[in-house]
Amino acid sequence: MPLFNVYPLYDVTPVKAKGVYVYDENQTEYLDLYGGHAVISIGHGHPKYVEAITNQVAELGFYSNAIQNPLQVKLADKLEALSGCKNYELFLCNSGAEANENALKLASFKTGKSRIVAFKNGFHGRTSAAVAATDNKNIIAPINAQQKVTTLDLNDIENVKTELEKGDVCAVILEFIQGVGGLDQANSDFFEQVDLLCKENNTLLIADEVQSGYGRSGKFFAFQHYNVTPDIISIAKGMGNGFPIGGILIHPNIEAKFGMLGTTFGGNHLACAAGLSVLNVIEEQGLMDNVKEMSSYFIKIAKTIPKIKNIKGKGLMLGLEFDFEVGDLRKQLIYDYQIFTGGAMNKNLLRILPPLTVKKDHIDQFFEALVDILDKK
């Protein structure tokens, strides 16, 4: 049976990985500066991660959410301690799209309203409401387009005010650093005004931290760079270092009721073991400090390269913008220099999303390759 052809694939077949490196079937070593879409947070095959999953699957890999699962409580408590998001409650699911879907559903339940405000170049997933709130017509089917979504420009606070004052918006969903869209950010005043307008108009603010969370921005969550208090925070990607897990942090102003949310696999024992190990490693290895140090080092070097027209993002969620499309550049980095990087909806942007364990010599390796390619253009 052939696979349904939905992705253009590079001709690389990874068979193992360790730290910031991936190895193909010929034992060729690749430097991974993309982490499988920002999923690999503590490095491939981290021994504490492997140990946690191995021990858990030997004891109990899965049972339904109809029983007590103390691992969920441990994960929630550890997440609260490291993130600083006090008094929020945690609902666990399996992916970023599912997290945003549940966030939007919860906002509609809470407010009794159904329209969503989202932003240009935003990406929130591929499920029903999440994909409707995503600014990409190519991935929105007619059944998704029935959702009521208004897409606005970042920094256009007047239009946000106008739409919220109509009284039918259940949620404003935004990325504090856009991922797939190309690392765009609004200014701090915009974010803070949106937060206030939501509170004034019985609208919930959803912080999509699926890609920017878990220390990647230099703070645990990207919204923490600003004076805002989201009602719901969606998380996934780096949360499980490759094991499928997602979730939403829910402000205590939203009361839980039976039937609002549910999941079969969300918060399963293996997922919780993986999630706990990630948080433990982030704390024990001081990875958020490493993010800040490596980000400063990366940006310092990038500023010395004239062909880089713009440096975007924060922490280790970075983009290098050129005055040409980077598709061929990415291919050269993979095939000629064995370095994984990412693209974006902005075709001139090279995305850099390495494991949070990345070191200076890895950054040096990347820039040596990049300069070599650019000098030949």
C-alpha positions in Angstrom: 0.0 0.0 0.0 1.6 3.4 -1.0 1.7 6.2 1.4 -0.6 9.2 0.8 1.7 11.8 -0.7 1.3 14.9 1.5 4.9 16.1 2.0 7.8 17.0 -0.3 10.6 14.9 1.1 14.3 15.4 1.2 16.3 12.3 0.2 17.6 11.6 3.8 16.7 8.6 5.9 17.6 9.1 9.6 18.0 5.8 11.5 19.4 7.1 14.8 20.1 10.4 16.6 22.1 11.6 19.6 22.2 15.1 21.1 22.2 17.6 18.2 23.1 15.1 15.6 21.1 12.8 13.3 22.6 9.8 11.4 21.3 8.2 8.2 21.5 4.6 7.0 25.0 5.3 5.7 26.1 6.6 9.1 26.4 10.1 7.7 26.2 12.7 10.5 23.9 15.7 10.2 23.8 18.7 12.5 20.2 19.2 13.5 19.4 22.9 13.8 15.7 22.4 13.2 14.7 19.7 15.8 11.9 18.3 13.7 9.9 21.6 13.8 11.2 22.6 17.3 10.1 19.3 18.8 13.5 18.2 20.1 14.1 20.3 23.2 16.6 18.5 25.3 18.5 16.7 22.5 17.9 13.4 20.7 18.1 10.3 22.9 18.9 12.1 26.1 19.7 9.4 28.6 17.3 10.6 31.3 14.5 10.8 28.7 15.3 7.3 27.4 15.4 5.9 30.9 12.1 7.5 31.9 10.2 6.1 28.9 11.9 2.7 29.2 11.1 2.3 32.9 7.5 3.5 32.5 6.7 1.3 29.5 8.0 -1.7 31.5 5.6 -0.9 34.3 2.5 0.6 32.6 2.4 2.2 29.2 -1.3 3.2 29.0 -4.6 3.1 30.7 -7.6 5.4 30.2 -8.4 8.7 31.9 -11.2 6.9 33.8 -8.6 6.1 36.6 -6.2 8.0 38.8 -2.9 8.9 37.2 -0.5 10.5 39.7 2.0 11.1 36.8 -0.4 13.8 35.5 -0.4 15.5 38.8 3.4 15.4 39.0 3.7 16.8 35.5 1.2 19.6 36.3 3.1 20.6 39.5 6.5 20.6 37.7 5.1 22.6 34.9 3.7 25.2 37.3 7.0 25.4 39.2 9.2 25.9 36.1 6.8 28.1 34.0 5.7 30.4 36.9 2.1 30.1 35.7 0.6 29.8 39.2 -2.9 28.6 39.7 -3.6 27.6 36.1 -5.0 24.1 35.6 -3.7 21.6 33.0 -5.6 19.6 30.4 -3.4 17.1 28.5 -3.9 16.0 24.9 -1.7 14.7 22.1 -0.6 17.5 19.8 -0.5 21.3 19.2 -3.5 21.2 16.8 -5.5 19.3 19.4 -4.4 21.8 22.1 -5.5 24.8 20.1 -8.8 23.0 19.1 -9.6 22.4 22.8 -8.6 26.0 23.7 -11.0 27.4 21.1 -13.7 25.0 22.2 -13.2 26.0 25.8 -13.4 29.7 24.9 -16.7 29.2 23.1 -18.1 27.2 26.1 -17.0 29.9 28.5 -18.3 32.9 26.6 -21.2 31.4 24.8 -19.8 33.0 21.6 -18.4 31.5 18.4 -16.3 33.9 16.3 -12.5 33.8 16.5 -10.0 36.6 15.9 -6.7 35.5 14.5 -3.8 37.1 12.7 -2.1 37.1 9.3 0.7 34.6 8.9 -0.5 32.8 12.0 -0.4 29.0 12.1 -2.4 27.1 14.7 -2.8 23.5 13.4 -4.7 21.4 10.9 -7.9 20.4 12.7 -11.3 22.0 12.4 -11.2 25.4 14.2 -7.4 25.5 14.5 -6.9 25.3 10.8 -9.7 27.8 10.1 -7.8 30.2 12.4 -4.6 29.5 10.3 -3.8 32.0 7.6 -3.2 29.6 4.7 -6.1 29.0 2.3 -4.3 26.0 0.8 -4.9 23.9 3.9 -8.4 25.0 4.8 -11.1 22.6 3.4 -14.7 23.9 2.8 -15.9 22.1 6.0 -13.3 24.1 8.0 -14.2 27.4 6.3 -17.6 27.2 7.9 -15.9 28.4 11.1 -16.4 32.1 11.9 -12.8 33.6 11.8 -11.7 37.2 11.3 -8.0 37.5 10.3 -6.4 40.8 11.2 -2.9 42.4 10.8 -0.5 42.3 13.7 -0.2 45.7 15.4 -3.6 46.8 14.1 -5.1 47.5 17.5 -8.0 49.6 16.2 -9.4 46.8 14.1 -9.0 44.4 17.1 -11.0 46.9 19.2 -13.7 47.2 16.5 -14.1 43.5 16.1 -14.2 42.7 19.9 -16.7 45.4 20.5 -19.2 43.7 18.2 -19.7 41.3 21.1 -19.6 37.9 19.3 -15.9 37.0 19.6 -15.1 34.1 21.9 -11.4 34.1 21.5 -8.4 36.0 20.2 -5.7 33.5 19.4 -2.1 34.6 18.7 1.5 33.5 18.6 3.8 35.9 20.5 6.4 34.8 18.0 5.0 33.5 14.8 6.5 30.1 13.8 5.5 28.8 10.3 4.6 32.4 9.3 8.1 33.6 9.5 9.1 34.7 13.1 7.1 38.0 13.0 6.2 39.6 16.3 3.9 42.5 17.2 5.1 45.3 19.5 4.7 45.0 23.3 2.0 47.7 23.4 -0.2 45.8 20.9 0.0 42.6 22.9 -0.8 44.4 26.1 -3.7 46.3 24.6 -5.1 43.1 23.1 -5.0 41.5 26.6 -6.9 44.5 28.0 -9.5 44.5 25.2 -10.2 40.8 25.7 -10.8 41.3 29.4 -13.1 44.3 28.7 -15.2 42.4 26.1 -15.7 38.9 27.6 -13.3 37.4 25.1 -10.6 34.9 26.0 -7.0 35.4 25.1 -5.3 32.2 23.8 -1.5 32.3 23.8 -0.4 29.7 21.2 2.9 28.6 22.7 3.1 25.3 20.8 6.4 26.2 19.2 7.6 29.2 21.3 7.1 27.6 24.7 9.3 25.5 26.9 12.2 27.9 27.1 12.7 28.3 23.3 12.2 32.1 23.4 14.5 32.7 26.4 11.7 32.7 28.9 9.6 29.7 29.6 6.7 31.1 27.5 7.1 33.8 24.9 4.1 35.8 26.3 6.2 36.3 29.5 8.3 38.9 27.6 5.2 41.1 27.9 2.7 42.2 30.6 -0.2 40.0 29.7 -2.2 37.2 31.4 -3.6 34.7 28.8 -6.8 32.9 29.7 -5.5 29.7 27.9 -2.0 28.7 27.0 -1.5 26.0 24.4 1.6 23.8 24.5 3.0 20.8 22.5 6.2 20.3 20.4 9.1 20.6 22.8 7.0 19.3 25.6 7.8 15.7 24.9 11.1 15.8 23.0 9.5 13.7 20.3 6.9 11.8 22.2 3.4 13.0 21.2 2.0 15.2 24.0 0.2 18.5 24.1 -1.9 20.4 26.5 -3.6 23.6 27.5 -3.0 25.7 30.7 -6.4 27.0 31.8 -6.8 30.1 33.9 -8.9 29.6 37.1 -11.6 32.0 35.8 -12.7 29.1 33.6 -14.7 26.5 35.6 -14.4 22.8 34.6 -17.5 20.8 33.9 -17.8 17.2 32.9 -18.2 16.8 29.2 -16.4 20.0 28.1 -13.2 18.3 27.2 -12.0 14.7 26.8 -9.3 12.5 25.3 -8.4 8.8 25.1 -4.7 9.0 24.7 -4.0 12.5 26.2 -2.0 12.4 29.4 -1.2 8.7 29.1 1.5 7.2 31.4 4.2 7.2 28.8 3.5 10.7 27.6 3.7 12.0 31.2 6.9 10.1 31.8 8.4 11.8 28.7 7.0 15.2 29.7 8.4 15.0 33.2 11.9 14.0 32.0 11.9 17.0 29.7 11.1 19.4 32.5 13.6 17.8 34.8 16.4 18.1 32.2 15.5 21.7 31.4 15.9 22.5 35.1 18.9 20.4 36.0 21.0 21.4 33.0 20.0 25.1 33.1 18.9 25.0 29.5 17.0 28.3 29.7 20.2 30.0 30.5 21.9 28.2 27.6 19.1 29.4 25.3 20.0 33.0 26.2 23.7 32.5 25.9 23.5 30.7 22.6 21.0 33.1 21.2 23.3 36.1 21.9 26.2 34.2 20.3 24.2 33.3 17.2 22.9 36.8 16.7 26.4 38.4 17.2 27.8 36.3 14.4 24.8 36.8 12.1 25.2 40.5 12.4 28.6 40.3 10.8 27.3 38.7 7.6 26.2 41.4 5.1 24.0 39.1 3.0 21.8 38.5 6.0 19.2 41.3 5.6 17.3 40.7 8.9 17.5 38.6 12.0 14.1 37.7 13.5 12.8 36.0 16.6 14.0 35.4 20.1 16.0 32.9 22.0 16.5 29.8 19.9 13.5 30.5 17.8 15.4 32.4 15.1 15.1 33.4 11.5 17.7 34.7 9.0 16.1 36.7 6.2 17.7 37.2 2.8 16.9 39.0 -0.4 16.4 35.7 -2.2 14.4 32.5 -1.7 16.2 30.1 0.5 14.9 26.7 -0.9 18.2 26.0 -2.7 20.2 27.2 0.3 18.5 24.7 2.5 19.2 21.9 0.0 22.8 22.9 -0.1 23.0 22.9 3.7 21.5 19.4 3.9 23.2 17.7 0.9 26.6 19.4 0.8 27.2 20.4 4.5 24.9 17.9 6.3 23.0 20.6 8.3 19.2 20.6 8.9 17.4 24.0 8.9 13.8 25.1 8.3 11.8 27.2 6.0 8.7 29.3 6.5 5.8 30.9 4.6 8.2 33.7 4.0 10.3 32.1 1.3 13.3 34.3 2.0 13.5 33.1 5.6 15.8 30.4 7.0 14.4 29.1 10.3 16.8 27.9 13.1 15.1 25.8 15.9 17.9 23.7 17.4 17.7 21.6 20.5 18.1 23.8 23.6 21.3 21.9 24.3 23.1 23.5 21.3 26.6 24.7 21.8 28.9 27.4 20.3 30.8 24.9 18.1 27.6 23.8 16.5 26.7 27.4 15.7 30.2 27.9 14.4 29.8 24.9 12.1 26.6 26.3 10.7 27.9 29.8 10.0 31.1 28.4 8.4 28.9 26.5 6.0 26.5 29.4 5.4 29.3 31.8 4.6 30.9 29.3 2.3 27.7 29.0 0.4 27.0 32.7 0.3 30.5 33.5 -0.9 29.9 31.2 -4.0 26.7 33.0 -5.0 
